[in-house]
Amino acid sequence: MQEGLPDQLSIIKYCSEGLAMKRRILLVDDDLAVLLTLKAVLELHGFEIETANASAEALNKLESGMYHMVISDLRMEKENSGLEVLRAARRQPYNPATALLTAYPPNGEFEEGDTGTPTSLLIKPLGIRDLLRQVEALLVTQADKVSAKTMGKHRPDSDRSERPAQPQKGTRYAG
């Protein structure tokens, strides 16, 4: 294992404890006013927020920390810097939800299966209620995906739930 990277046990522990601890969000935007405003709003509503004001800083934080969600502005140093941040987030073993924050929504610029494709677009200006509703929905959806993926790994075949359970040798069937 590479130095500084989390092992699978710590990722599982992190994800399972995530329900009891504050949900961590990495917020990335080069506009300091937007960054600090969103940070304050989200912290007031129970989220733990880390910020980055450039894509390079965000990439470093993604490698050294674990987040439930990454929200990135689209246009920073380059026109698509936010997509680079989301691609890096999607490569992380802890699989955070991702959202692109932008005043300039892209018109079909994403390719099918592109790992940088955001889970959601958050269009500026964004009201507090809309922001909180979308963040909560994304976190629930991502948790469900991670849970389904984890459960799927433990099932030998995908259609098992459609068949009645069969007793194992040496066990009593109470059905």
Residue pairs with C-beta under 8 A, 6 or more apart in sequence:
1 7
4 63
4 64
5 63
5 93
6 14
6 66
6 93
6 94
8 93
11 66
11 93
11 94
14 66
14 94
15 94
15 146
18 68
18 143
22 46
22 47
22 48
23 46
23 47
23 48
23 68
23 69
23 139
24 47
24 48
24 49
24 50
24 65
24 66
24 67
24 68
24 69
25 42
25 47
25 48
25 49
25 50
25 67
25 68
25 69
25 70
25 71
25 135
26 50
26 51
26 52
26 58
26 61
26 62
26 65
26 67
26 69
26 70
26 71
26 89
26 96
27 35
27 38
27 39
27 42
27 49
27 50
27 51
27 52
27 71
27 72
28 51
28 52
28 53
28 54
28 55
28 57
28 58
28 70
28 71
28 72
28 73
28 76
28 82
28 85
29 35
29 38
29 51
29 53
29 72
29 73
29 76
29 101
30 53
30 54
30 73
30 76
30 77
31 73
32 53
34 73
34 101
34 124
35 51
35 53
36 51
38 49
38 71
38 101
38 131
39 49
39 51
41 128
41 131
41 132
42 49
42 131
42 132
42 135
43 49
45 132
47 135
50 61
50 65
50 67
52 58
52 60
52 61
54 76
54 77
54 81
55 72
55 76
55 77
55 78
55 81
55 82
55 84
55 85
56 77
58 70
58 72
58 85
58 88
59 84
59 85
59 88
62 70
62 85
62 88
62 89
62 92
66 92
66 94
66 96
67 89
67 94
67 96
68 96
68 97
68 139
68 142
69 96
69 97
69 98
69 99
69 135
69 138
69 139
69 142
70 85
70 86
70 89
70 96
70 97
70 98
70 99
71 98
71 99
71 100
71 101
71 122
71 135
72 81
72 82
72 85
72 86
72 89
72 98
72 99
72 100
72 101
73 81
73 82
73 100
73 101
73 102
74 80
74 81
74 82
74 83
74 100
74 101
74 102
74 104
74 106
75 81
75 82
75 102
75 104
76 82
78 84
82 100
82 101
82 102
83 100
83 116
84 116
86 98
86 100
86 115
86 116
86 117
86 118
87 114
87 115
87 116
89 96
89 98
90 98
90 115
90 116
91 115
95 142
95 145
95 146
96 142
97 119
97 120
97 138
97 139
97 141
97 142
98 118
98 119
98 120
99 118
99 119
99 120
99 121
99 122
99 134
99 135
99 138
100 118
100 120
100 121
100 122
101 122
101 124
101 126
102 121
102 122
102 123
102 124
103 123
103 124
103 125
105 121
105 123
110 116
110 117
111 117
119 138
119 141
119 142
120 134
120 138
122 131
122 134
152 158
155 161
164 175
165 175
166 173
167 173
